Amino acid sequence: MDQFVINLLFVGASFALYIGIAIWARAGSTSEFYAAGRGVHPVTNGMATAADWMSAASFISMAGLIAFTGYDNSSFLMGWTGGYVLLALLLAPYLRKFGKFTVSEFIGDRFYSPTARIVAVICLIVASTTYVIGQMTGVGVAFGRFLEVSNTAGLLIGACVVFAYAVFGGMKGVTYTQVAQYCVLIMAYTIPAIFISLQLTGTPIPALGLFGDHAASGEPLLAKLDAIVTELGFNEYTAHHSDTLNMVLFTLSLMIGTAGLPHVIMRFFTVPRVADARWSAGWTLVFIALLYLTAPAVGAMARLNITEMMWPNGGIDGGAVTVQQIENDPQYDWMSTWQKTGLLAWEDKNGDGAIQYYNDKNADMTAVAEANGWAGNELTKFNRDILVLANPEIANLPGWVIGLVAAGGLAAALSTAAGLLLAISSAVSHDLIKGSINPNISEKNELLSARIAMAVAIAVATYLGLNPPGFAAQTVALAFGLAAASIFPALMMGIFSTRINNTGAVAGMIAGLTITLLYIFLHKGWFFIPDTNSFTDADPLLGTIKSTSFGAIGAAVNFAVAFVVAGMTKETPKEIVDLVESVRVPRGAGAAQDH
Amino acid sequence: MTDQSTHGTGASESDKTYWQANLRIIYVSLVIWALVSFGFGILLRPLLAGISVGGTDLGFWFAQQGSILVFLGLIFFYAWRMNTLDREHGVEEE
């Protein structure tokens, strides 16, 4: 069967499943729409949260970033899992005890200030929308590639599917749909990895294979990889080459951002009890860890496979792969397939009929290149985002595995987009309209406005996905920085300090948000308009701190400003101190309710 | 992070002891959290370079695998410990 038909079958079947579940679990009341009636089991909730959290960035992008950089990109692995420790210890149980539906509702009540609530809503909408834009861009690329339609058509199809189940389903529909999406995406990620690990190391568990022995040479896999890439002038895979301060701050920003993203925090409102909120965070990380422990193995093994394919006869001495081999050997079919997307390219610069892949930026390689008559690196383009999607083809796996990976990549992007849309719609209908503009709105109209907000958000995200303000990575960095610098500190201080008052919290959030936005815009351009930046991440304003790492500093500014301002203004009223103290003990959580 | 303000009279003595015990567990857990990721995974990696794990050193293992496993252990330990603490202090739900 043709690969296109197989892809279509896998993607089509998985979508029929998601939409079927969304219709079956359709929400009837506002409570069900936002929080699934609080009847979701911790394991189910953990699985849905994992699907919600792991986006196109985790599924498609991360292993590729690790493959081509090695140790230095460990920040993604530690940052995107370590945030769950903060979430489980510092936020989840208390927010569940508080017993409201949204993050901004907590901030508004705890800081007894409608202004605080509106500031929180603004942070939340901006962070979530920018994140959705990145997802929609990913949806467009993945749909376009696997359905063999244009990027625009792919994006529009994806937008319709997200709209269908997020708008009609609400949280309950999304929860069960996301459980299905988790199953699809984790199978799609681990099955090819298991095959490849067996081929390379003889171990069926990729995470163990990574630290095991390379079957063909008998050497440890990572030692073999280090030797192969350094021979070609690339950085040693396992060594530390980046700036340490920036790596620490980047990891910390990803951790705090994870614990401050509203669509993830919202998940912990949907478990029945405080004790379950604690377990639920653990289960979420179990399901995330299945992918995150596999990702570094996928990266290292793919890097080894690709390098060996480019030098098929045992390193430089054996000679590079020939153009004829790439064009005729079925093992190299993936290269022609991906060449069509424009994301992979090669060029026989020295006209010797072979493609030499090496690091021509490394001065030590000049002598080697001269001695062998090379005229620069001839694998001219290898987009890191294609690595996971191309991986089963590179390893010569059967067609159904490739179809499964297509369905998995789409599941990752769609589930995250749907979760973010839900966070946006509840912020608008629940916090903005019901909370501030029209408190007497009927339940039916509130639900309607939530759905309209969702439709507007998806329209905006689709439009910006067609004309993205920058690369997905830039918008995702902004989303993380904003969440880290604005929402997380406010939530944490709201629970752990009774001294922080309304003015302190509002000042802290505004300060953290503004300084982070400013730093990002200075480096990435104002509102991401190209060429309006004053600095670049290669030569940042503050020492070695890149704009993607600034979220941690923004958060520190938020804390500091909040404490100083709160110290100069009136103490928190007694009823709020009582509220904080009641949030700290689980007793009576069942009684807490909306309104 | 917490303050010792005394103007909140709503909480009973037992609730305050419970909160102090919770804070101690959080402090210890966060020290371990930082030690395995920022410590062993990044800053202290040169010190661990002598301990080899599967073709590389222990710091690399912590950065790519070990820290994730410790995070998992921490969250489940915290959930179990707190659910026990709730009952010891009589503040559990229902």
Interface residues (C-beta under 8 A of the other chain):
Chain A: I66 Y71 S74 L77 M78 T81 G82 Y84 V85 A88 L89 L90 P93 A207 L210 F211 G212 E219 P220 L221 L222 A223 K224 D226 T238 H240 T244 M247 V248 T251 L252 R273 V274 A275 R278 W279 A281 G282 L285 V286 A289 Y292 L293 P296 M492 M493 F496 S497 T498 R499 E571 K574 V577 D578 V580 E581 S582 R584 V585 P586 R587 G588 A589 G590
Chain B: M1 T2 D3 S5 H7 G8 T9 G10 A11 D15 Y18 W19 N22 I26 S29 L30 W33 S37 F38 G41 I42 L43 R45 V53 G54 G55 T56 D57 F60 W61 A63 Q64 Q65 S67 I68 L69 F71 L72 L74 I75 F76 Y78 A79 M82 N83 D86 G90 V91 E92 E93 E94
